[in-house]
Amino acid sequence: MVAHPRFRPRLGRDDRELLGLAIPALGALLAGPLYVLTDTAVVGHLGTAQLGGLGVASGALMFGYGLCIFLAYGTTAAVARLSGAGEQLRAAEQAVQSLWLALGLGVVLAVVGSTMSDGLIGMLGAEGETARHADTYLRVSLLGAPAMLLMLAGVGYLRGLRDTVR
């Protein structure tokens, strides 16, 4: 069945621009869960305790990173407002402030998280071998916390500039 030409949806300039922003942004949102899914596929071949440890540690990591999502959304709003007002230099300055904040928070998250990982894993209910594997995975993964938070702030800056492709 072919739609009548008058009733075919047509994408206007605004629709294409919106899709051009939304599709890459959706890909960025999928990066975190895909990272955990890949780890699950690899670790799943090692054993039950290792997979359980991954599950516990991944939950803790995703929670911690979720608390820092304001770096992306706050930066997006501030940069978009300044960029829309034609103040590109102030928008870039805002991005630099966000990047410094992200770096500082990332270092704090890595240090505090590594220091408290045993207690956190215990609070989440892991015991024995599972707890040992969760602790190892969490400590190693937390080394990437500064980079992860820098990425959140950077994504916020690019979204604020309406550039989700770079």
C-alpha positions in Angstrom: 0.0 0.0 0.0 1.5 3.3 -1.0 0.6 6.5 0.9 -1.1 9.3 -1.0 1.5 12.0 -1.9 -0.4 14.6 0.1 -0.2 12.5 3.2 3.5 11.5 3.1 5.3 13.0 6.1 7.9 15.4 5.0 10.9 16.4 7.1 11.4 20.1 7.1 14.6 21.9 7.9 13.8 22.1 11.6 13.0 18.3 11.7 16.3 17.4 10.0 18.2 19.7 12.4 16.5 18.1 15.4 17.2 14.6 14.2 20.8 15.7 13.5 21.2 16.6 17.1 19.1 13.8 18.6 20.5 10.7 16.9 24.2 11.4 18.0 23.0 12.4 21.5 21.1 9.1 21.7 24.3 7.2 20.8 26.2 9.0 23.6 23.5 8.1 26.1 23.9 4.4 25.1 27.7 4.4 25.7 27.5 3.7 29.5 25.1 0.8 29.3 27.0 -0.7 26.3 30.2 -0.4 28.3 28.7 -2.5 31.1 27.1 -4.9 28.7 30.5 -5.5 27.1 32.1 -6.1 30.4 29.3 -8.5 31.3 29.8 -10.5 28.1 33.5 -10.8 28.7 33.3 -11.5 32.5 30.5 -13.9 32.0 33.0 -16.4 30.6 35.1 -16.3 33.8 32.6 -17.5 36.4 29.6 -16.8 38.7 31.6 -15.0 41.4 33.3 -12.7 38.9 30.0 -11.9 37.2 28.3 -11.2 40.5 31.2 -8.9 41.4 30.8 -7.1 38.1 27.1 -6.6 38.8 27.6 -5.2 42.2 30.4 -2.9 41.2 28.7 -1.7 38.0 25.6 -0.7 39.9 27.7 1.3 42.3 29.6 3.0 39.4 26.4 3.8 37.4 24.9 5.3 40.6 28.0 7.4 41.2 28.1 8.6 37.6 24.4 9.2 37.6 24.8 11.6 40.5 27.2 13.6 38.4 25.0 13.9 35.3 24.4 17.6 36.3 27.8 18.2 34.7 26.3 17.5 31.3 22.9 19.1 31.7 24.1 22.1 33.7 26.9 22.8 31.2 24.5 22.4 28.2 22.0 24.9 29.6 24.7 27.5 30.5 26.6 27.2 27.2 23.4 27.2 25.1 22.2 30.4 26.8 25.5 32.2 26.3 26.0 30.9 22.8 22.5 31.9 21.8 23.2 35.4 23.1 26.3 35.5 20.8 28.7 35.4 23.7 31.0 32.6 22.4 33.9 33.5 24.6 31.8 33.4 27.8 30.3 30.1 26.6 33.9 28.7 26.2 34.8 30.1 29.6 31.8 28.3 31.1 32.9 25.1 29.5 36.4 25.4 31.0 34.9 26.0 34.5 32.7 22.8 34.0 35.8 20.8 32.9 37.8 21.9 36.0 34.8 21.0 38.2 34.5 17.6 36.5 38.2 16.9 36.9 38.1 17.8 40.6 35.0 15.8 41.3 36.4 12.9 39.3 39.6 12.8 41.3 37.6 13.1 44.6 35.3 10.3 43.4 38.2 8.1 42.5 40.1 8.6 45.8 37.0 8.4 48.1 35.5 5.6 46.1 38.7 3.5 46.2 39.1 4.2 49.9 35.5 3.3 50.8 35.1 0.5 48.3 35.2 -2.4 50.8 32.4 -0.8 52.9 30.4 0.1 49.9 30.6 -3.4 48.5 29.6 -4.8 51.9 26.6 -2.4 52.1 25.4 -3.6 48.7 25.3 -7.1 50.1 28.2 -8.8 48.4 30.2 -11.4 50.3 33.1 -13.7 49.9 34.5 -14.2 46.4 31.9 -12.0 44.9 32.8 -9.1 47.2 36.5 -9.6 46.4 35.9 -9.4 42.7 33.5 -6.5 43.0 36.1 -4.6 45.0 38.8 -5.2 42.4 36.5 -4.2 39.5 35.3 -1.1 41.4 38.8 0.1 42.3 40.2 -0.4 38.8 37.1 1.3 37.2 37.3 4.3 39.5 40.7 5.1 37.9 38.6 6.2 35.0 36.3 8.5 37.0 38.1 11.7 36.1 37.9 10.9 32.4 34.2 9.9 32.7 33.3 13.2 34.3 35.4 15.2 31.9 33.4 13.5 29.1 30.1 14.4 30.7 31.1 18.1 30.9 32.5 18.0 27.3 29.3 16.5 26.0 27.4 19.2 27.8 29.5 21.9 26.1 29.0 20.4 22.6 25.3 20.0 23.2 25.1 23.6 24.3 26.7 24.6 21.0 24.2 22.3 19.2 27.1 20.1 18.0 26.4 16.4 18.9 28.5 15.0 16.1 32.0 16.1 17.1 
